Amino acid sequence: MPLPTFFLLLCLLSVVPPPLHAALPLPGGLCLPTFLSVSDANLPFCVQEKQSCDHSKIFMSRKSTITFQLQLFIRFCCCIYLVVMTPEDSPPISLLKRELTCAGYYINCGASQEETTGGIQWIPDEGFINVGNVSKIGTPDIVPILATVRYFPDESARKYCYSIPVARGAKYLIRSTYYYGSFDGGEKPPVFDQIIDGTKWSTVNTAENYASGLTAYYEIVVAAQGRTLSFCLARNNQTTSSPFISALELVSLEDSMYNGTDFTKYALSTVARHRFGYGGEIVRFGAYDPFNRYWEAFTDSNPYVECHSNVTPSEFWNLPPVTVFQRALTTSRGKKLAVQWPPATLPSAAYYVALYFQDNRTPSPFSWRVFDVAVDGREFYKGLNVSAEGVMVYGTQWSLSGKVEIVMTPSSDSPVGPVINAAEILQIVPFGEKTITRDVISMEELSRNLKNPPPDWRGDPCLPRQHSWTGVSCSQSGSIRIVGLWLSGNKLSGPIPEMSSLRNLVSLYLQNNKLTGNVPESLKKKTGVGVDIK
């Protein structure tokens, strides 16, 4: 078998999700959200309406270390394949991307050179975006990744998009970070939307954070549907000044992480991720979490205990860092442990919830405890046996709203009280339609071949519909196709494009530009159906 074919087969194997260990149906229904709305500056909630219901399930998870090591080997081979098979005559920015694709991208927006901060190498955003202006932040002693912003003053553009190479089907954590710093001389940061591919993800409103001297960040877990992923900012009816961004991260996740979610239809937007029994700083990156997830500190009136042994992260589907198990909230023997978490009020929606537990005592035949877990007054897991090895329990679709309380009730024979070490909650975000791939590729090629294309010609050409490309009209029902190009007087130059692959195109207006060359035969055949070239 040829070597490239061998590597390609390994790549294909690496995207097959591992099997779930145990599944227990939960009572009640789950209501899926239908649209996104305004989110909090730190916690990207999305106000939703209820539409259709499905049944929620929970899982208790530990995974095989051998399976995990095999996955790592396969992904390593996949990275070798991606690097070896990339053309050697690619431009410098492509070479840089080849080096980073296997792990992800850490993009310092508006920067002119690479920076290393907190063990992470940040790269400039040039090559990922071709619109917008750059400004420095005047705040003294600011960290390098917040020292510049890229902002977008062009009010005529419908969106401003980063285009990032990805591996089709791979899972990524995307984090956008914002620090206003009064870069435009204003007193209040603007409000605007975030878009992933063709779906509005959330609204960015950092005013409260900025007033407190804080940054704001948003996270979402998505699976790449193609070879590039677009991250866009767009104005909305609340936008009064230029949208901006400080940093953008795209981190490759293991296939086992946050499984049970159909990432062809949904994404997971982070609401909260906490390690319990701590106050102080966020734990992130390096030895703590190689996927650079932010684990914020959480404590309440419950006592906490120190743990006397380490778990093996590779035995958990979500690969939590060892650090989050080093403390736990607890209570005395025979008593319930009640924790109001997450701290904020949740809008009515569907959520992915993961809870992490470990018996804190030195490992022995007696280091175990059994208790029931309830979330928001409903049974989450019954008879959970927690040992020093640790365990993760997660619900893939859990309907929640308002203030939420987690209650752990010990069994009558449990030698000690319940414990809880850490938790994650992510909102289920339905991904909308996408423009047919054939038409997207054709429009991207058209954008590359024309000089001076409109500044919003990146991302999905048709979606979201209020943020489609300038001059592009799309079908209103069925498969999303390009049906018209109205580009008269757009100062376009270059050869007249050949657009036979846009099979549903019925209107084409290119007059009053500076196009050169002969009209392609494919376009001549379209005359009589609304085509005007010059």
Sequence and secondary structure as in RCSB ss.txt:
>XXXX:A:sequence
MPLPTFFLLLCLLSVVPPPLHAALPLPGGLCLPTFLSVSDANLPFCVQEKQSCDHSKIFMSRKSTITFQLQLFIR
FCCCIYLVVMTPEDSPPISLLKRELTCAGYYINCGASQEETTGGIQWIPDEGFINVGNVSKIGTPDIVPILATVR
YFPDESARKYCYSIPVARGAKYLIRSTYYYGSFDGGEKPPVFDQIIDGTKWSTVNTAENYASGLTAYYEIVVAAQ
GRTLSFCLARNNQTTSSPFISALELVSLEDSMYNGTDFTKYALSTVARHRFGYGGEIVRFGAYDPFNRYWEAFTD
SNPYVECHSNVTPSEFWNLPPVTVFQRALTTSRGKKLAVQWPPATLPSAAYYVALYFQDNRTPSPFSWRVFDVAV
DGREFYKGLNVSAEGVMVYGTQWSLSGKVEIVMTPSSDSPVGPVINAAEILQIVPFGEKTITRDVISMEELSRNL
KNPPPDWRGDPCLPRQHSWTGVSCSQSGSIRIVGLWLSGNKLSGPIPEMSSLRNLVSLYLQNNKLTGNVPESLKK
KTGVGVDIK
>XXXX:A:secstr
  HHHHHHHHHHHHTS    S  EEEEEEEEEE    B  SSS      EEEEEEEEEEEE   HHHHHHHHHHH
HHHHHHHHHHS TT  HHHHHHHHHTTTEEEEETT SS EEETTEEEEE BTTB   EEEE   TT  GGGSEEE
E   TT S EEEEEE  TT EEEEEEEE  TTTTS SS  EEEEEETTEEEEEEE HHHHHTT  EEEEEEEE S
SSEEEEEEE  TT  S  EESEEEEEEE TTTTTTS TTTEEEEEEEEEEET  SS B STTT TT   BEEE  
SS EEE SS   GGGSTT   GGGGSEEEE  TT  EEEE SSS EEEEEEEEEEEE   S SSTT EEEEEEEE
TTEEEEEEEEEETT EEEEEEEEEEEES EEEEEE TT SS  EE EEEEEEEEE    B HHHHHHHHHHHHHS
BS  TT SS SS SGGG  TTEEE SSSSB EEEEE TTS  EEE    TT TT  EEE  SSEEES   HHHHT
TTTSSEE  
